[in-house]
Amino acid sequence: MRRKLTPKPDQVVPAELLELARQAISADHLKKPGSKCSVCGGETADGSDEPLCWVCRRLKISAWRDIEHQMPMQE
């Protein structure tokens, strides 16, 4: 017993648009990684002046805020 062949559905997206999408995706994967974070080794932002990834930068800012809140209590 054989299955019936189903006809191919009409292509909804033009082939040119699909090819452009494939090229855009492959270009994203070919981007050179940024510099490495000095703390964890993760990827840093391109325009960053600090060698920190976004997670380590947020932790640093959070630590600064904690220190600022503790300073008035010690005086």
N, C-alpha and C positions, 0 to 999 in steps of 0.2 A: 504494500500500500504506500503510495507516494503522497506527499503534501502538495497542495496546489501552490503554484508560484504566485506570490502577491506582487502586484505591479508597484514599481517605485513611486513614492509620492512626489508631487511636483516640488521643486526646490523653492523654499520660501525666501531665503536670503540669496542675493546674487553672488556668484562665485568670486567676482572681483572684491566684494566687501569681505567675504570670508578670508581671502588671501591677505588683505590689508590687516585684518584682525590677527591673523597668524603671525605676520611680520611684527606687529606691535608687541605681541606677547613675547616673541623670541628676542626682541630688542630689550625688553625689561629684564630678561634673564641674563643677558650679556653685559649688563651694566657692571662696571668695576665696583667692587665693594669699597666703602669708605675706610678710613683709618680705624684702627682697633681701639677700643676703650682701654684706658690705662688701669682700670680697676678689675673689670670682669672679662675683657677681651671681646665684648660685643661690638657691633658696628656703630660708628659715630655718625652724626649728621654731617652733611657736606659743608654747610656754611658755619660750622661751629668753631669757635676759637679755643674751646677746651677739649682735651682728649677724653671726653666722657660720653657714654651712650645716654639715651634719654632716661633710662631707669636710674642710673647712678647720679645723673644730674638732679633728678627729682629727689633722690635720697639726700643729696648734699643740701639742697634748698630746704628740705624738711628739717634737717639737723640744724641749720642756721636758725630757723624759726624757733626750734625748741630752745636753743641757747639764748636767743633774744628774750624769751619768756622767763627764763631762769635768772637772768642777770639782775633784774630789779629785786628779786627776793633775797639775793645774797647781800645787798647793800644795807 
